[in-house]
Amino acid sequence: MGGSVSIAALIVGTTLLGIFALASLSLSESTKQAAEAGSESIHEPEIRLINASESSGIVNVNITNTGSETISFDHLWLSIDGDAPIRTSSHYNLTLSLFPGETQHLTLTGTGANSPSRISAACFGAHSAVAFT
């Protein structure tokens, strides 16, 4: 009976060793994939507000995408005089994106702006601001 216990222990030990080896191999492969993903360069968008004006609560803004990445208006946020940011796509829906090198004239309604002094735009780390004229 002593021999069957040691054989059972040998089988269990060998099985556990095989499971550990497979887990180590999987972890090694996952680490390699994570390192490859981390080495990819991420490009931040570049935006520039050119000018802004307001008349009767309607805000007009000219904005240029000076970078190489297309900017979705869903990810472009504006803040007037430091107030809470507003999503551009909630107030402007003539187009969905601002393409590289493109300048758009945005007419924003329903912002509640009345005689504002400054507007800023932000998108994934890029930001720009101008004074109202």
C-alpha positions as CSV (number, residue, x, y, z in Angstrom):
1,M,0.0,0.0,0.0
2,G,2.9,2.3,0.6
3,G,3.9,2.1,-3.0
4,S,0.5,3.2,-4.4
5,V,0.6,6.3,-2.2
6,S,4.0,7.3,-3.5
7,I,2.9,6.7,-7.1
8,A,-0.2,8.8,-6.5
9,A,1.9,11.6,-5.0
10,L,4.2,11.4,-8.0
11,I,1.3,11.7,-10.4
12,V,-0.2,14.6,-8.5
13,G,3.2,16.4,-8.3
14,T,3.8,15.9,-12.0
15,T,0.4,17.2,-12.9
16,L,0.9,20.3,-10.7
17,L,4.3,20.9,-12.2
18,G,2.7,20.8,-15.7
19,I,0.0,23.2,-14.7
20,F,2.6,25.6,-13.3
21,A,4.7,25.4,-16.5
22,L,1.7,26.3,-18.6
23,A,0.7,29.2,-16.4
24,S,4.3,30.5,-16.5
25,L,4.4,30.3,-20.3
26,S,1.0,32.1,-20.6
27,L,2.2,34.9,-18.2
28,S,5.4,35.2,-20.3
29,E,3.4,35.6,-23.5
30,S,1.1,38.2,-21.9
31,T,4.0,40.2,-20.7
32,K,5.6,40.2,-24.1
33,Q,2.3,41.4,-25.7
34,A,1.9,44.2,-23.1
35,A,5.4,45.4,-23.8
36,E,4.7,45.5,-27.5
37,A,1.5,47.5,-26.9
38,G,3.3,49.9,-24.6
39,S,5.9,50.7,-27.2
40,E,3.4,52.0,-29.7
41,S,3.5,55.8,-29.9
42,I,0.3,57.6,-29.1
43,H,-0.3,60.8,-30.9
44,E,-2.1,63.6,-29.1
45,P,-4.3,65.8,-31.2
46,E,-3.3,69.4,-31.8
47,I,-5.9,72.1,-31.9
48,R,-5.9,75.8,-32.2
49,L,-8.7,78.3,-31.6
50,I,-8.3,81.1,-34.0
51,N,-11.0,83.5,-32.9
52,A,-14.3,83.7,-31.1
53,S,-17.3,86.0,-31.0
54,E,-20.7,86.1,-29.3
55,S,-23.9,87.8,-30.3
56,S,-27.3,87.3,-28.5
57,G,-26.1,84.1,-26.8
58,I,-24.8,82.5,-30.0
59,V,-21.1,81.7,-29.9
60,N,-19.0,81.6,-33.1
61,V,-15.6,79.9,-33.0
62,N,-13.0,79.2,-35.7
63,I,-10.9,76.1,-34.8
64,T,-8.1,74.4,-36.7
65,N,-6.8,70.9,-36.3
66,T,-3.1,71.5,-36.6
67,G,-2.1,67.9,-35.8
68,S,-2.2,64.6,-37.8
69,E,-5.1,62.9,-35.9
70,T,-8.7,63.3,-36.8
71,I,-10.7,64.8,-33.9
72,S,-14.2,63.8,-33.2
73,F,-16.5,66.6,-31.9
74,D,-17.7,64.0,-29.3
75,H,-14.3,64.3,-27.7
76,L,-13.8,68.1,-28.1
77,W,-14.9,70.1,-25.0
78,L,-15.3,73.8,-24.8
79,S,-15.4,76.0,-21.6
80,I,-16.6,79.6,-21.7
81,D,-15.1,81.8,-18.9
82,G,-14.0,78.7,-17.0
83,D,-17.5,77.4,-16.6
84,A,-18.3,73.7,-16.7
85,P,-17.0,72.1,-20.0
86,I,-19.6,71.5,-22.7
87,R,-19.3,68.7,-25.3
88,T,-19.0,70.4,-28.7
89,S,-21.2,67.7,-30.4
90,S,-24.1,68.6,-28.1
91,H,-24.3,72.1,-29.6
92,Y,-22.8,71.6,-33.1
93,N,-23.9,68.9,-35.5
94,L,-23.0,69.9,-39.0
95,T,-20.1,67.5,-39.1
96,L,-18.8,64.8,-36.8
97,S,-15.0,65.3,-37.2
98,L,-12.3,67.9,-37.6
99,F,-9.8,66.5,-40.0
100,P,-6.0,67.2,-40.0
101,G,-5.3,70.7,-41.5
102,E,-9.0,71.6,-41.5
103,T,-10.5,74.7,-40.1
104,Q,-14.1,74.8,-39.1
105,H,-16.4,77.7,-38.2
106,L,-18.6,76.5,-35.3
107,T,-21.8,78.2,-34.4
108,L,-22.8,77.1,-31.0
109,T,-26.3,77.7,-29.7
110,G,-27.8,77.0,-26.2
111,T,-24.5,77.6,-24.3
112,G,-26.0,80.3,-22.0
113,A,-23.1,82.6,-22.8
114,N,-23.8,86.3,-22.4
115,S,-20.9,88.7,-22.9
116,P,-18.2,86.1,-22.3
117,S,-14.5,87.1,-22.2
118,R,-12.6,83.8,-23.0
119,I,-13.2,80.4,-24.5
120,S,-11.0,77.3,-24.2
121,A,-11.0,74.0,-26.1
122,A,-9.6,70.7,-24.9
123,C,-9.3,67.3,-26.5
124,F,-7.3,64.3,-25.2
125,G,-4.6,66.5,-23.6
126,A,-4.5,69.2,-26.4
127,H,-5.9,72.6,-25.4
128,S,-6.2,76.1,-26.8
129,A,-7.8,79.3,-25.7
130,V,-8.7,82.7,-27.1
131,A,-10.4,85.9,-25.9
132,F,-13.7,86.9,-27.4
133,T,-13.6,89.8,-29.9
